């Protein structure tokens, strides 16, 4: 059974991984915002006004972080989609060249692995 993935499949896998990472980041950040909000409510009940102001600032900072993470993950997802689209179009437009480039890249990686294994053997 052949388990080698095409560049389009690899791009799709990368896009899926980026989307999953973005969702995980959003969920983690939302949990942090919720926890910070709960902490703010506790502080409001128990603390003096200066501590309340500090807690509000912390929650705002967490929210800004969540917004920045969301923006960054959306930007990364768009870039991965663009790369996948460009790769797919290139492969469709230049199938022979794509195969030759993939073979050359595989040969280069293999040569690096062989060279590294020889060096590690020589070190012993």
PyMOL commands that set and color helices and strands:
alter all, ss='L'
color gray80, all
select helices_A, chain A and resi 7-46+49-93+95-123
alter helices_A, ss='H'
color red, helices_A
deselect
rebuild
show_as cartoon
